[in-house]
């Protein structure tokens, strides 16, 4: 009998240890997304995703957390696992940063909630640190602050070169990265819920079309960002326009030969930049052209950048923004669903062919219910747009299955 009791105790002890180990594993935070060559990885296995943009999350969370929770839960139900959103709101009312170095705690707590709630829904975040455009402050707010402080400023493009403006930006980077979340008690720079930082949403520079001014800024700011936080991935925030280092590509691929002061190749060559991004809005860029012409453009835009990312830069590619404009001529929900399906097929096929170098796409943009004031013509309301939601879910499932398959072959 005694031996039975001893055996039982051993068994129960082992069981307790197993349970403890299981609980520890369950409570273990997710690993950081990293990079291995031209692939995004988690714990050494390929990381693929289907994602979305919801730039307004912090703003709305500071007023109405329920709307943010609903959006993230609808997104998770559609299998979306990455969200790109703003970690800036400069000078407006209400703002995150009302003047240089002065922050609104209520708005910051909104961002805390976004990070903590994203974690609850297993959604990782790409956080953008400033805007190229005037919405939510952006470059023009930064140069205005410097003007008010007595700096001699010519144009908004001085954002990239003026020492005082650059210091304002660095201070903001440091403030956000070292922020300790009031809900999770984890500093942003230590939180794997954050997939990566983005230096700027869609940088452009009119005074220097070559791309050199922006590249010099990227070099400086990427090194600075990584000096504070070496755990997280970093990307520029590019739309993908080619610059002077590849003149033939400006003609071949930039829509209408646009040059917007960026150079996809040289800026992404910066060591601290971990992956490349492209955006695409054929409705706007190729106005008056047929849906077929737009698809042809997209196909070339994809393949050229994917080729450059993998073969020239040796880095993964993310399609960080695409959408279908409801006010464009000939729009219908079916046209949008077909467009999304087309984009998703290209992403999936390139991801499969490359063994995961094309990491995923982020639709612009997902909205929660009751958010009409934020509509911009691209909004997808998951709880209402059932056919589009089905297209999105199908891609999420396909990317998850491909990730699993590649992880299997990887080990």
LINURFEN-V411290 format. One record per helix or strand of 3 or more residues. SS is the DSSP state (helix for helix, strand for strand). FROM is the first residue (numbers start at 1). TO is the last residue. If there is no record, write none. Layout:
# LINURFEN-V411290
ss->SS from->FROM to->TO
ss->SS from->FROM to->TO
This chain:
# LINURFEN-V411290
ss->helix from->2 to->27
ss->strand from->33 to->36
ss->strand from->39 to->42
ss->strand from->49 to->53
ss->helix from->57 to->61
ss->helix from->65 to->77
ss->strand from->82 to->86
ss->strand from->97 to->99
ss->helix from->105 to->120
ss->strand from->124 to->128
ss->helix from->138 to->148
ss->helix from->156 to->160
ss->helix from->163 to->177
ss->helix from->188 to->190
ss->strand from->194 to->198
ss->helix from->212 to->228
ss->strand from->233 to->235
ss->helix from->244 to->252
ss->helix from->255 to->257
ss->helix from->264 to->268
ss->strand from->275 to->280
ss->helix from->282 to->285
ss->helix from->291 to->313
ss->strand from->316 to->322
ss->helix from->333 to->353
ss->strand from->358 to->363
ss->helix from->372 to->374
ss->helix from->386 to->410
